[in-house]
Amino acid sequence: MEVQTKIYQTFEDLNTYKAAREFRKLMYSVVPRLPDFEKFELASQIRRAAVSLTNNIAEGHGRFHYLEQIKFMLQSRGSLEELLDDLNVCEDEKYLSAVEITKLKEEAWRVHKLLNGYIRYLRNRKTNEPYVLRDEKRSDDFSDDGLTDLFNT
């Protein structure tokens, strides 16, 4: 019987990241439609929070300790909730239509659910497995000899 090796995933393979990335693009599309006086305030805040949303998923995925991964997913969720509040500002100030705000918020809450699910998954794995999340090799990983060659040249 042949043992199947689990295929290594990058953060870009995560459904949570894919959804967050699409939401980041949607939020970036809001920025050019803000009034000129908001270009350096609210617009900047939206861009920073939107990038933080996906950056934290990527950085967390690169960590091998569950607690660190969870910490970064929680930071990502915080950035998402910040964006939800930015949408409240856009709604209160009538920068966007109510219909568009509703659609954006629905997408934000979908990403929120995915983040919560991924956090639950990480917490569950933390309680059921060793401290290291993954140690399988990628096809492009260096062997120990390859690393020695790399650093000794």
C-alpha positions as CSV (number, residue, x, y, z in Angstrom):
1,M,0.0,0.0,0.0
2,E,1.4,3.4,-1.0
3,V,1.4,6.2,1.4
4,Q,0.1,9.5,0.0
5,T,2.0,12.6,0.9
6,K,0.0,15.6,1.8
7,I,0.5,18.4,-0.7
8,Y,2.0,21.5,0.8
9,Q,-0.2,24.6,0.7
10,T,0.9,28.1,0.5
11,F,-1.1,30.9,2.0
12,E,-2.4,31.6,-1.5
13,D,-4.1,28.2,-1.5
14,L,-6.2,29.0,1.5
15,N,-9.9,29.8,0.8
16,T,-9.7,32.3,3.6
17,Y,-6.9,34.2,1.9
18,K,-8.5,34.0,-1.5
19,A,-11.8,35.6,-0.1
20,A,-9.8,38.2,1.9
21,R,-7.8,39.1,-1.2
22,E,-11.0,39.7,-3.2
23,F,-12.5,41.8,-0.4
24,R,-9.2,43.8,-0.3
25,K,-9.7,44.5,-4.0
26,L,-13.3,45.6,-3.4
27,M,-12.2,48.0,-0.6
28,Y,-9.5,49.4,-2.8
29,S,-12.1,50.2,-5.4
30,V,-13.9,52.3,-2.9
31,V,-10.9,54.6,-2.3
32,P,-11.0,56.6,-5.6
33,R,-14.7,57.4,-5.1
34,L,-14.1,59.1,-1.7
35,P,-14.3,62.9,-1.6
36,D,-10.9,64.7,-2.1
37,F,-10.7,65.8,1.5
38,E,-10.8,62.0,2.6
39,K,-8.0,61.0,0.2
40,F,-5.4,61.3,2.9
41,E,-7.4,60.2,5.9
42,L,-10.1,57.7,5.4
43,A,-8.7,56.4,2.1
44,S,-5.3,55.8,3.7
45,Q,-6.9,54.0,6.6
46,I,-8.9,51.8,4.2
47,R,-5.8,50.9,2.2
48,R,-3.8,50.1,5.4
49,A,-6.5,48.0,6.9
50,A,-7.2,46.1,3.7
51,V,-3.5,45.3,3.2
52,S,-3.2,44.3,6.9
53,L,-6.2,41.9,6.4
54,T,-4.3,39.8,3.8
55,N,-0.8,40.4,5.1
56,N,-1.6,38.9,8.5
57,I,-3.1,35.8,6.9
58,A,0.1,35.4,4.9
59,E,2.4,36.1,7.8
60,G,0.5,33.8,10.1
61,H,0.6,31.0,7.6
62,G,4.4,31.3,7.6
63,R,4.6,30.7,11.3
64,F,5.0,27.1,12.5
65,H,3.6,27.5,16.0
66,Y,-0.2,27.3,16.4
67,L,-0.4,30.2,18.8
68,E,1.5,32.5,16.5
69,Q,-0.7,31.5,13.6
70,I,-3.9,32.1,15.6
71,K,-2.5,35.5,16.8
72,F,-2.1,36.7,13.2
73,M,-5.5,35.4,12.2
74,L,-7.0,37.4,15.0
75,Q,-5.1,40.5,13.9
76,S,-6.4,39.9,10.4
77,R,-10.0,39.7,11.8
78,G,-9.4,42.9,13.7
79,S,-8.4,44.6,10.4
80,L,-11.5,43.3,8.8
81,E,-13.7,44.7,11.6
82,E,-11.8,48.0,11.1
83,L,-12.9,47.9,7.4
84,L,-16.5,47.3,8.5
85,D,-16.3,50.4,10.6
86,D,-14.8,52.3,7.6
87,L,-17.9,51.2,5.7
88,N,-20.0,52.7,8.5
89,V,-18.3,56.0,8.0
90,C,-19.0,55.8,4.2
91,E,-22.6,55.0,5.0
92,D,-23.0,57.8,7.6
93,E,-21.4,60.3,5.3
94,K,-23.2,59.1,2.3
95,Y,-20.0,58.5,0.3
96,L,-21.5,55.2,-1.1
97,S,-25.0,54.1,-1.8
98,A,-26.8,52.0,0.8
99,V,-27.0,49.1,-1.7
100,E,-23.3,49.1,-2.2
101,I,-22.6,49.3,1.5
102,T,-24.9,46.3,2.1
103,K,-23.1,44.3,-0.6
104,L,-19.6,45.2,0.8
105,K,-20.7,44.3,4.3
106,E,-22.1,41.0,3.3
107,E,-18.8,40.1,1.6
108,A,-16.9,41.3,4.8
109,W,-19.0,39.1,7.0
110,R,-18.4,36.1,4.6
111,V,-14.7,36.7,5.0
112,H,-15.2,37.0,8.8
113,K,-16.9,33.6,8.9
114,L,-14.0,32.1,6.9
115,L,-11.5,33.6,9.3
116,N,-13.4,32.3,12.3
117,G,-13.5,28.9,10.7
118,Y,-9.8,28.9,10.1
119,I,-9.1,30.0,13.6
120,R,-11.3,27.2,14.9
121,Y,-9.4,24.8,12.7
122,L,-6.1,26.0,14.0
123,R,-7.3,25.8,17.6
124,N,-8.6,22.3,17.1
125,R,-5.3,21.2,15.5
126,K,-3.4,22.8,18.4
127,T,-5.3,20.7,21.0
128,N,-5.0,17.4,19.0
129,E,-1.5,17.5,17.5
130,P,2.1,18.4,18.3
131,Y,3.3,22.0,18.5
132,V,4.4,22.1,14.9
133,L,1.6,22.6,12.3
134,R,3.4,21.3,9.3
135,D,6.7,19.8,8.5
136,E,6.1,18.2,5.2
137,K,8.5,19.1,2.4
138,R,7.6,21.1,-0.6
139,S,9.0,20.1,-4.0
140,D,11.1,23.2,-4.1
141,D,12.5,22.8,-0.5
142,F,16.3,22.3,-0.2
143,S,17.6,19.1,1.2
144,D,20.1,19.3,4.1
145,D,22.9,18.8,1.6
146,G,21.4,21.5,-0.7
147,L,21.3,24.0,2.2
148,T,25.0,23.2,3.0
149,D,25.9,23.7,-0.6
150,L,23.9,27.0,-0.7
151,F,25.6,28.5,2.4
152,N,29.1,27.3,1.6
153,T,29.4,28.8,-1.9
